[in-house]
Amino acid sequence: MSIRPWVVVEPPDDRGLRRITVGGVEVGSAWSPSELRTVLGRLGYPKDMDLTDRSSLCWRGGDSDVWPDRAWRRRSVMALMVVGLLVSMVLNVVIGWPDASGALTFAQRITGVLFVLSGVVLGAAAVAAVDYWGRRQFKASGAVVLLGAIVALATDGLLLLLWFEEREYTRHLLVYLPAVCWSLWALCLLVRQKSWQGVPQPKRFAAGVVATALLTAVSLAYSTMYQPAAAPMHFTLNAEFGKAWKDENLPFVHVPLTLRMKNTGGIPVYIINDLYTVRGRVALYSTEEKGLMTEWRQSVGKQGAREGEAELYVDQLRYFTVSSGRFYESGNSLDVGQEHSLKRVFQLPEDVGYDTVSVEVQISYMRKDRGKLDVEEFRSPHPSWNERDRRYYCEPAVCGGQLIYRGRVRHNNNLINVTRKPRYVTAVWSPGGRFISSISSFPFNFSGVGDYGEERRELERYGAARARVDSEISVAELLQSAGV
């Protein structure tokens, strides 16, 4: 009758690791003879014991010369897996945190929270990868790493799909493009190794992964691929002429003007550009009825004429700018229910030749729930006549005098920011002249050369639009109210 050895070295597994048992109890595992001696040394065995002595050790599935572990290969795979998971973790947290902490809408905050949580999962998967390619003391480590690879493929793949919409270079592309390739490699490797084995209830684990993936996909699709019909924008603009009065010391009539603006919609906005212009109209009058269309055709094309106006007894319409200015400071926000008013007084000579005086108020705005404007940068005007600012300089003989406002805008969904080039809001203002507002990635130029298709897309993406109102009064009525 033979005596069974106390120490049994089990056959190597698929990674070359051999379990060690003493009296039927597992006491450790070893990749090599040196690790075996270390385990036995902790149990009181001599460090120089003969590993070939079958009276002390029982070898199963190969003797003391069978150690198939390729340490450099295993450690290289483990290192590559850990690095890929950590890079994806950092990327997801960097993308998700601004939305999770500062987005204005609930859907955008949920998207940010999901990305931050996915970063937590990826961090846990990186820790599990060390165990999975190590001694596998945690049975579910392979499943956790598999979950991390799936999350990385889903998030990095979404970023790549968003990037393909416009295919613009961004430094983040250098991260999520290699990350997609890495996640495909990791997923294939883990599936081939059946890393989910060892999970107590693999079917429930798989169902949980699928449910989580579907919920995440629906949330991300809702907030990125689909822009919900948010609360519409409504503005109340009003322009009124007041009662004029005569200046006793000068041959002028003072005309008060009141301008009002109120955000009656459900979303706060940035006021990008604004302008009010008072114009006097001069016309020739005739009692000869040549017909409305004849009068209109003769007026169109004449200097100062407006193609949208036609009057039967009025011909050769001309307009002269009397007063022009700003109504609201560029970059300021107008919250829901907030109202702004402005009172101005302009002067008209008593013998002015105008028949009517009109005022036109224009504003351009951008929704705050779509983007965040760098207000400090945008508020600094750049005069076009400043020769020291070569970027915005234009000869006065060509451009006259204009003020250019330009500032970076960031979309409130950070997924858009990391898959697009930087966008800038540009506003051009001059008294009674150009009134331009645009959003694009192109450098500013006075020639207006750019991608107009991109500008239209960006204006819609950021909810940028315009509103205007005008009012007109006869000069005779103004003079009569002043007692002239």
Disulfide bonds with the S-S distance in Angstrom:
Cys394-Cys399 1.77
